[in-house]
Every structure is written in structure tokens, then in C-alpha cells.
Amino acid sequence: MAKLAFLGLGVMGAPMAGHLLAKGHEVTVYNRTAAKAQAWVEAHGGRMAATPREAAEGQDFVMACVGNDDDLRGVCLGDDGAFAGMSKGAIFVDHTTVSAQVTREMHAAAAELGIGFVDAPVSGGQAGAENGVLSVMCGGDEGQYAAAELVISAYAKICKRLGDSGAGQIAKMMNQICIAGLVQGLAEALAFGQKAGMDNEAVIEVIAGGAAGSWQMANRHKTMLEDHFTHGFAVDWMRKDLGICLATANEIGASLPVTALVDQFYKDVQNMGGGRWDTSSLIKRLK
């Protein structure tokens, strides 16, 4: 069992930290809003810290699941950052979806201090975090990854190292590119079926078992038909992720025409007041 800190107790981080404690690890939590950390400790146990540095002191691993590039820099760097409190040989595991650029920055900064750094973004949404069945795509040094994998297994269905620092984030971009196209396709099919007077539930029952089937179809078609979007991964966060994808594509000379189009469709949803709606709310544009 390991001594570890978990930084960031949002809809993903809170249940992930809970799984670590349930597996017998010694867990210290930090959250920018201290009341969330206090509530987590009251519900689960463990202890809370006032700063990332305090949370990281004496730990074998420091896990993070925060918001964006700047949030990651904020919890890692500076006098109150986790790196300032970590001992040589400890490993920082970042579950945030951020740019590969900031990941490599943090990897280099950690290496100068004798600290390990593994980028480990996740897929599976809030339900995957709560049920401990996330897909975790990782980048970093092989030895550091091997050590971290044992801890990550507390909330992972699959965890795999895909290359050096930043490879996990590139894989997460690929994941989001796939999702964007799938959700738009599903939204168009359901809206089309409604216009054509079809029994969409019956149609989905038939086509979900064929080549059109997907996780999105299995898990989101009902709520899309019910016009229910107060769950799952928020549009605001998806636009943040797609922005990273598009910026990276520009850097490496890749073409993402469908992703760019769907990103603008999500902007339409934001303009409808749906920034906190689930990503399946793309269908709202078509009704």
C-alpha cells in the first residue's frame, strides 16, 4: 500500500480518490475549494491539506485531476506547489486532460528535481470514475509508469503506457476526436429518425448490435431522446479538449475537418445556454 495525495476533487477526482482509499492506500486530499476536501474527508476518511505542497509532503505518489494547463501548472509549481513538497523518487501522476506541451514542461521540471512524472488522462466519464472502470492512457518513463500502474489500477479497467512524456495526452486527443464525430453522427441519426416518424428506440435496438453500434449509442441515445442532459461530460470541458486537439493538429500539420466542425456545433450549444449540459446535447441544435 502506498502513501499518496490526490489533488482535485471534482466529479472525476472525488470518486477516483475514494477508490484509492478503499484499496487501502493512505490518502491525503487537496482541493482549491477547501469545503470540498473537508466534505470528502468526512464522507470517506483520510486527511486534507491546505496546499498542494502540504498534501505532497512525504508521499510516494501525487495524483492530480484538475481543469486545464494553467490549473496543472498551479498545483505543480511555485512555493505552494506539489513539486516543492515532493521527495526525490516520488512520482506525480497527472489525470488532467491538458496539452502535450504543458505535460512535457512539467515532466522536465519534475526531472530536474529528481521527481517522476507520468501523464495519464482518462476516459469513461463520471460513471467510469464512480465504478472504477476508467480507461487510462499514459506517457512517461517506463519504470515510473510501471510503479504508477499499480496505484492507478484502483480505478482503471485498462491502463497502458503508449510512449514517452506527452503520449498519453496525444492518445486522449485521439479519444476526443473519435467521440466528437460519434456523438454528432448519433445526434443526426436520431433527429433524422424523429423527422421520418420512426420508433427510434426500436431502431436503436436493431442497429446497436451491428456496425453502427458504439458506447455513445448504448449509453446516450435514451437521454438524447428524452431531452435530458444534466449528467456526464460537460460541453464546456469538451470544447476545452477539442481546442487542444485543434491547436495540436495545427502544430503538427494534421487535418481535423470534422473535429473543427463539431467544435463549432458545441459553440452553438454553449450559446443556447448549454455549457454545462452533457456532450450528447448536440442533438438540441437539430430539433
Long-range contacts (C-beta under 8 A, 24 or more apart in sequence): 1-25, 1-26, 2-26, 2-60, 2-61, 2-150, 2-151, 3-58, 3-59, 3-60, 3-61, 4-28, 4-59, 4-60, 4-61, 4-62, 4-63, 4-151, 5-29, 5-30, 5-49, 5-52, 5-55, 5-56, 5-59, 5-61, 5-62, 5-63, 5-82, 6-30, 6-55, 6-62, 6-63, 6-64, 6-65, 7-31, 7-52, 7-55, 7-62, 7-63, 7-64, 7-65, 7-66, 7-75, 7-82, 8-32, 8-64, 8-65, 8-66, 8-67, 8-71, 8-75, 8-96, 9-36, 9-37, 9-40, 10-65, 10-66, 10-67, 11-126, 11-129, 12-65, 12-95, 12-122, 12-126, 12-129, 13-65, 13-66, 13-95, 13-129, 14-40, 15-126, 15-129, 15-130, 15-132, 15-155, 16-63, 16-65, 16-95, 16-129, 16-134, 16-154, 16-155, 17-44, 17-46, 17-63, 18-44, 19-132, 19-154, 19-155, 20-63, 20-151, 20-154, 20-155, 21-45, 21-46, 22-154, 23-154, 25-151, 25-154, 28-55, 28-59, 29-55, 30-54, 30-55, 30-75, 51-80, 52-76, 52-80, 52-81, 52-82, 52-85, 53-79, 53-80, 53-81, 53-82, 53-84, 53-85, 54-85, 55-82, 55-85, 56-82, 56-83, 56-84, 56-85, 56-86, 56-90, 57-85, 57-86, 58-87, 59-86, 59-87, 59-90, 60-90, 60-91, 61-90, 61-91, 61-92, 61-93, 61-148, 61-151, 62-86, 62-90, 62-91, 62-92, 62-93, 63-93, 63-94, 63-95, 63-151, 64-92, 64-93, 64-94, 64-95, 64-96, 65-95, 65-96, 65-122, 66-96, 67-96, 67-240, 68-96, 68-98, 68-240, 69-98, 69-99, 69-101, 69-102, 71-96, 72-96, 72-98, 72-102, 72-106, 73-102, 73-105, 73-106, 76-106, 76-109, 76-110, 77-109, 83-109, 83-110, 83-113, 83-115, 86-113, 86-115, 88-113, 88-114, 88-115, 89-114, 89-115, 89-116, 90-115, 90-116, 91-115, 91-116, 91-117, 91-118, 91-144, 91-147, 91-148, 92-116, 92-117, 92-118, 93-118, 93-120, 93-148, 93-151, 93-152, 94-118, 94-119, 94-120, 94-121, 95-120, 95-121, 95-122, 95-136, 96-121, 97-121, 97-169, 97-172, 97-176, 97-237, 97-240, 97-241, 97-244, 98-169, 98-244, 99-169, 99-244, 99-247, 99-248, 100-166, 100-169, 100-170, 100-248, 101-166, 103-139, 103-165, 103-166, 103-168, 103-169, 104-165, 104-166, 107-140, 107-165, 107-166, 116-140, 116-141, 116-144, 116-147, 116-148, 117-144, 117-165, 118-144, 118-145, 118-148, 118-168, 119-165, 119-166, 119-167, 119-168, 119-169, 120-148, 120-152, 120-159, 120-168, 121-168, 121-169, 121-171, 121-172, 122-156, 122-172, 123-172, 123-175, 124-157, 125-232, 125-233, 126-231, 126-232, 126-233, 127-219, 127-232, 128-157, 129-155, 132-156, 132-157, 133-157, 135-159, 135-175, 136-160, 136-168, 137-162, 137-167, 137-168, 137-171, 137-172, 137-175, 138-162, 138-167, 138-168, 139-163, 139-164, 139-165, 139-166, 139-167, 139-168, 139-169, 139-170, 139-171, 140-164, 140-165, 140-167, 140-168, 141-165, 169-244, 170-248, 172-241, 173-241, 173-244, 173-245, 173-248, 176-238, 176-241, 176-242, 176-245, 177-242, 177-245, 177-256, 177-259, 179-216, 179-238, 179-279, 180-238, 180-242, 180-258, 180-259, 180-262, 180-263, 181-258, 181-259, 181-262, 182-214, 182-216, 183-216, 183-220, 183-262, 183-279, 183-280, 183-282, 184-258, 184-261, 184-262, 184-265, 184-282, 186-214, 186-216, 186-217, 186-220, 186-221, 186-224, 186-280, 186-283, 187-224, 187-280, 187-282, 187-283, 187-285, 187-286, 188-286, 190-221, 190-224, 190-225, 190-283, 191-283, 191-286, 191-287, 194-287, 200-225, 201-225, 216-280, 220-278, 220-280, 223-278, 223-280, 224-280, 224-283, 227-284, 227-287, 229-274, 229-277, 229-278, 229-280, 229-281, 229-284, 230-276, 230-277, 230-278, 231-278, 232-278, 232-279, 232-280, 233-278, 233-279, 234-275, 234-276, 234-277, 234-278, 234-279, 235-266, 235-269, 235-270, 235-274, 235-275, 235-276, 235-277, 235-278, 235-279, 235-281, 236-270, 236-275, 236-276, 238-266, 238-279, 239-263, 239-266, 239-267, 239-270, 242-266
